[in-house]
Amino acid sequence: MNIDQIRRHIDKLIKEKGKNYRALSMAIGKNEAYLHQYINKGSPVRLPEEQRRKLAALLNVDEQDLTDIKLPKFIETPSLHTSNTTIEMVAVDTSLETQFKTAGYWSAPLSDLTNISATKSEYLKMLHVTGDSMQPTVKDGDYIFADISSNTFSGDGLYLILHNKNVLLRRLQQVADNEVLLICDNTNYKAVSTPIKKIKVIGKIVYALKAEKIS
């Protein structure tokens, strides 16, 4: 493939895998318009080696697929399913059917992921916590990991839910066969009782990363 064909091929790969220019640009260490400029305006002419390797890992393809230059056979493409894995960072957007839009990606050794959850990385979503309703468990600025494969109430625990068209982080506690309490760990907020059928479970929280500034 020539240079133009490579750009079109990358564009096709991004769309097929449900990714977007902005998030991938930031994930490979560039500004949010980088891949748009590269694919649609040919700037840069070729992806630099570092960005090419990162993009190959994020798209889970051979690095050779992203360049017209013949690469030495001993170069190995980082794999998301072996030594490293990538988790999608999302922001809440209730106008979307999935309630999420991609905000970036978090990459870590696969061995670290096993300490977070046994769930496959594609079912984990990383979210930035805002507000004080779940203090002291999680605070404003912390990051949480939601297992979206656990999308039904499965017993008392911390969940990401949709309630009255709002996406909420709440502790759910069953109080009757078909009723749960929506609990804020911050005691300044009152618990709310609601029928289970009135909430939609988006995912169960399996891990939190504390964000504390060190002066």
N, C-alpha and C positions, 0 to 999 in steps of 0.2 A: 504494500500500500504506500502511496505517496503521502506527502504532508497533509494535503487537503482531505484525503480519504481517512487518515488517522483522526483528524479533528471530528469528522462526521461519525466515525466509528465510536469515539469516546462519547459524543453527544448521544448516540443511540444506546450505549451501555448505561449511561446515567439515567435515561428515561426508563429503560427496561427494568432497572433495579429500584425504581421509585425514589431516586435521590434528586437533589437539586443543586444548581450551580453554587448558590450562596453558602450552604452548609458545607459542601465539599471543599470549597475554596478556603474556608476558615480551618477545616480539618487538616488541610495540607500545609497550613502555616502562612496563608496569603490573605489579602483583603477579600471582602465578600464579592467583588466584581471580577476577580482574577480569571476564573474559568469561563465566564461569559465573554471576556475580552479575548481569551485564547481561542475559544471555539468559533465565535462569530466575527472576530476582527483579525485573527491570526497573530495576536500579540500576547505572549512571545511566539516566535515561529515554532519552537519546540518546547515541550515541558522540560525544565531543568531536572537533573537526575534525582535529586531529593524529592521533589514534588511528584515526579513520575512514579517513584517507588511507593510513596504514601498513597497515591491515588489508586495504584494497582491493588494495594492491600485493602483499601476501602471498597473497591468494586469487586474484589475477590477474583481477579483475572491475572494472567501472566503479564509481567511487565513488558514483554515484547509486543503485546497487543496495543501498547500505547505509544509506540515510536516506530518510525521508518528506518531507524538506525539498527543494524544487526548487533544484538548484544551478545557478549561472551556466554557460552552455555553454562559456565559455573555460577553465574549470577542467579540467586534464588529470590523469588518473590515472597515477601512476608505473607504469611497466611493468617487469616482471621480465625482459623479453626485449629491451629496448632500452637505456635508459641505466643501469639498475640490475639486479642479479640477487641472488637469495637462495639460500644453501646451507644445508641442514639440518645442525644440530649434533646428534650422536647420542651416546648412552651405550651401553655393551655390556650386553646382557641375554640370556644364553644360553638363557633359558626361552622366548624368542620364536623363531618360525620364521626371522625375518630376522636374529636376534642383536642387533638394535638397538632402542632406544626414543628418541623425540625428546626432546632436552634443550634445544633452542632453535633460533635461526636466526642466520646471519651474512650481513649484507647489505653489498654492495660494488658500486662501478661495474663495469659489464660489461667495460670496458677492462682493469680489474685482473684479472678472471677469465681473460682471454686470456693473461695472463702466468703463470697457474697451470697451465692445461691447456686443450687444445682440446676437451675433453669437455664436453657439455652439463651445466648446473648440476644438473639432476635426478639425474645419475649420480655426483655428487660428495658425499661425506659428510665432515663435519669432526669429528674426535675429539680429546679431551683425553688427552694421554699421561701415564700414571702408571708409576712404577718407573724403574729405571736400566739395564735390560737392553740398551737400544739406544744408550747413551751411547758416544761423544760426538756421534753423528749426530743423535739427538733425545734431549732430556733430559726428566726429570720436570717436568710443567707446560707443555711445548710443545704445539702443536696441529698435527695432520697432516690432510691431505686424501687420502681414499681414493677411487679411481675404481672404483666397483663394477661398471662395464660390463666391466672387465678381471677377470673372475672365473675365469680359468684360468691355470695357470703358463705364462708366455710368455718365459721366459729369466731369467737371474740378475737380482735386484733386490729391492727392499723391498716386502713384502706384508703384508696383514692376512689371517690365516688362522684356520681352526678346526681344532684338533688336540687329540685326546683330550678333547673337550667344552670346551676352553678357547679363547677368542679371543686370539690372540697377534700381536704385531708382530715379524716376523722377516725377516732377509735370507735369501732362498732361493738356493741354488747347486746346479746340477745336477752330480751326480757319476757318474751312470750313466743308461742309457736311461729307467729307471723309478724313479730314486731321487734325492732331493735332501737337501742339508744345511740344517738350520734353524740359522741363525747369529745369535748375539747380538753386536752390535758391541762391547759391553763384554767385554773379554777375561777378566773374572773368571768368565764363564759359558762352559761347554763347548758346542760345536756338537753337534747331534744329527742322525744320519742316519735317514731314514725313506722308505718307498716313497711316491711321489707320490699313489697312490690312498688313502693314509692321512690326507691333509690335504684340506681344502676351502678353496679360495682365495675369500675374500670380496671383496677388491679390491686393486689395486696402488697403492702410495703415490706420489703425484705431486708433493707439495709439503709443506713444513713451515713453520710460523710459530714463531719463537723467542720464548719468554716469559722475559724477563730483567728483574728488578726494578732500577729506577734509583733510587738513594738520593739 
